[in-house]
Amino acid sequence: MNAIRGHDDPAARAGFSRMQEGTAEDWARIATSFRAYARALPDRVMAHLKLLDGDFGGFPIDRLHHSLLTATLAHQAGEDEEYVVCALLHDIGDTLGSYNHPDVAAAIVKPFVSPDNHWMVEKHGLFQGYYFFHHIGLDRDIREQFRGHPNFDRTARFCEVYDAPAFDAAADCMPLEAFEPMLRRVFAAPRQSVYKAAMEEVA
């Protein structure tokens, strides 16, 4: 639990009451805490994924099952680990981003994945709308605003081949534990983050 919540050792805390008063020593303490907390990010992601268990939202299967099945289809098709992890996490934002869940998922994966995969996760909600927006009074062709973008076909394919078919309760589905090693490898170190650079400099 401490790895998820963070350390609570008073001696390891910064001493300032206003950020303007922080010293190099304060930020060295914060950097040390940050590194331990950052290493536990996969644990927090796994815990948050489990919040989708039993959450059906009217769908044929619950949101965790859908996420697992999307990732299973991608894995079985031979997609690389980063892509599979994106498939696993594409709807992780459902719990807190009821109106913008792709933005939440995209923000979580952004430091760890390629720009192509990040764009796919961020835009998948609009592309998935092609299959149902016309049933709820929305424009199913809203994705056309992105026609010509280098990742248009990539994202359309993700929805058509993996996301849209992943509601079959009878389909073979890998358990969450099967994807945990992949998630840990992808999240082992960020590719890009202003905080990564800053913390390394402080350390």
C-alpha positions, 0 to 999 in steps of 0.5 A, a space after each residue: 500500500 505504501 508503494 501506491 500511496 507514497 512514503 510518509 516519513 517526515 524526515 524525507 519531506 521538504 521543509 518549505 511552506 511555500 514553493 518559492 522557499 524551496 531549496 536544492 536540499 528540499 528538491 533532492 528529497 522530493 526527487 528521491 521520493 518521486 523515483 520510488 513513487 514513479 517505480 510503483 506507477 504500474 501498480 497504480 495502473 493495475 489497481 485502477 484497471 480493476 475498478 472497471 471490473 463489474 462496471 457494465 454501463 449497459 454494455 454486454 460485458 463489463 469495462 474490464 472484460 472489454 479492455 482485456 478482450 481488446 488487448 487479447 485481440 491485439 496480442 493474438 494478431 501479433 501487435 507489439 507490446 506497446 500497442 497491446 498495452 495501449 489496447 489494454 488501457 484505452 478505456 481506463 479513463 472511463 471511471 473519471 473521464 465520463 465525458 472525455 475518457 480517451 483524453 485520460 487514457 492518452 495522458 496516462 500512456 503519453 510519456 511511455 509510448 510513441 506519438 503514433 500510439 498516443 494519437 491513436 489512444 487519444 482519438 479512438 473515441 471519435 473514431 469508434 463513434 463511426 459504429 454508433 454515433 448515428 444511433 444517439 443523434 451524433 455524426 458518425 463521420 466526425 472522424 473525417 475531420 482527421 482524414 489525411 492525418 498520418 494516423 487516420 488509418 492506424 486509428 480506424 483499424 484499431 477500432 475496426 479490428 480490436 476495439 469494436 469487436 471486443 464485446 463478445 462474452 463468449 470470446 477467449 480472453 486473456 486474464 489481466 495477469 497475463 498483461 501485467 509483465 507487458 505493462 511493467 516493461 512499457 512503463 519501466 521508463 518514460 520516453 519523454 517527460 519534463 519531470 523526468 528531465 527535471 528530477 534527473 537534474 536535481 538528483 
